[in-house]
Structures are given as C-alpha cells and as structure tokens.
Amino acid sequence: MISAQQTQERRLDELLRRQLGPRILAAIADPNVTEIIVNEDGRVWFESYAKGMHEAGLVLAASQVESLIGTVASSLGSVVNSVNPIVEGELLI
C-alpha cells in the first residue's frame, strides 16, 4: 500500500514535471547543463559546460514562474517569500 506521504510526493513530482515542460526537463537531464535561470522578464537561460551561458529560446509567463518557484521550493522542503526570496537546490526528477 502506498503511504499518504508517497502519494503526496508523487503528485508533487507530476506537478513539477508539468510546470517545467519538456525543454527544461531535457536541460535538467543533460549532464552538461549546470544551471537554469529565469530572468525577471521570463526569459530562460541555461549554463552548460559546452555552451556557457546561453538563452534557451523559452519565455515563461510571470504567473507560471511564480507557480513553478513555489512548487520547486516545496519539493526541496523550503519556503520562498520576501524573507527567503531565493530557491536553490538540486531537483532529482
């Protein structure tokens, strides 16, 4: 039987995958990508060993970024707010 915590973790993982989308998921899976950054204007940037810092050609809406930040923080067991405005960690998806 699956525990309530396992069910919650599975749902959080599924939500995170939907919010990230295929391009960002592919970047996470790429061992050459060392960092994923979303600028204030929603433009997504990847940093990789092969290309350095480069624009991903992807723009996220502000509402999408806010939702994603909350989901990422939750998956990392942290909270993001005005006191703790930065989410940093490694996603294991």
SULTA-V821091 format. One record per backbone hydrogen bond with DSSP energy under -0.5 kcal/mol. CO is the residue of the C=O (numbers start at 1). NH is the residue of the N-H. If there is no record, write none. Layout:
CO/NH ; CO/NH
This chain:
3/7 ; 4/8 ; 5/9 ; 6/10 ; 7/11 ; 8/12 ; 9/13 ; 10/14 ; 11/15 ; 12/16 ; 13/17 ; 14/18 ; 15/19 ; 16/20 ; 17/21 ; 20/24 ; 21/25 ; 22/26 ; 23/27 ; 24/28 ; 25/29 ; 26/30 ; 29/31 ; 30/33 ; 32/34 ; 32/49 ; 35/47 ; 37/39 ; 37/45 ; 39/42 ; 42/60 ; 43/39 ; 44/56 ; 45/37 ; 46/54 ; 47/34 ; 47/35 ; 48/52 ; 52/48 ; 54/46 ; 58/44 ; 61/65 ; 62/66 ; 63/67 ; 64/68 ; 65/69 ; 66/70 ; 67/71 ; 68/72 ; 69/73 ; 70/74 ; 71/75 ; 72/76 ; 73/78 ; 74/77 ; 84/81 ; 86/88 ; 89/91 ; 91/93
